[in-house]
């Protein structure tokens, strides 16, 4: 949802562990959300719990996919 921001990601995903950072990817020209974001935790266990609990759930009115991000 375009209304989801870094604060909402933090508030939601901090339930699963210590969040280090959140980031919504945005269009460079107009700043609109590209529809995905990233949450970084201080350990893998928290990531595993977040994936298990949130993958396939509805967040801000849309079903989400939660998985490990792979840097290119």
N, C-alpha and C positions, 0 to 999 in steps of 0.2 A: 504494500500500500504506500502511496506517495507520502502519506502522513507519518510514516514510521521514521524516526530519527535516531541518532546515536543514544540519546538519553533513554528512549523507550526500549531500545535493544539492551542497554545496560540494566535497566530496572527489571526486565523480564529474565534475562539470562544470568543475572547475578544470583538467582535462586539456586543455581547449580554449582557455584564455587566463586573463587576470587577472579573477577574479570579484570584483565590488564588493559584491554582497549576494545573499542567498538568502532566500526567504520561502515558507512553506507557509501556505495559507489555511486557517483554522480556524473552527469554529463558535464564536460569541461566548459561548454559554451553557455548553457542556461542553468546549470546547477540542479536540474531535475534528477530524481532518483532513477537508477537503471534497474531497480527491482531486486537488488540483492545486497547483502552486507556481510560483514565479518565480525566475529567475536573471538577474542583471544583470552585464554585462561592461563593461570599460573602453573597448571599441571594437566596431564593427559586424563586423569581420572575425572576431573570436572567436565572436560570435553566429552568424554564417553557418556557420562550421565546426561548431559544436555542433549546429545544426539539421540540417546535412547528415549528420553522423555518428550522431546519436541519434534522429532522428525515425523512428518505426516499430520501434525496438529494444525489447527487453525489459529492464525496470529493476525490480528487486525483485519479479520474478515476474509483472509485468504489462507489456503492450505500451503504450508511451507515444507521445504526440503532442507534438512539440517545434516551436514556431512563435513568431514575434514576438508579444508581448503588445501590445495596443492599449489605451491608457488611455481610459476613457469620460469 
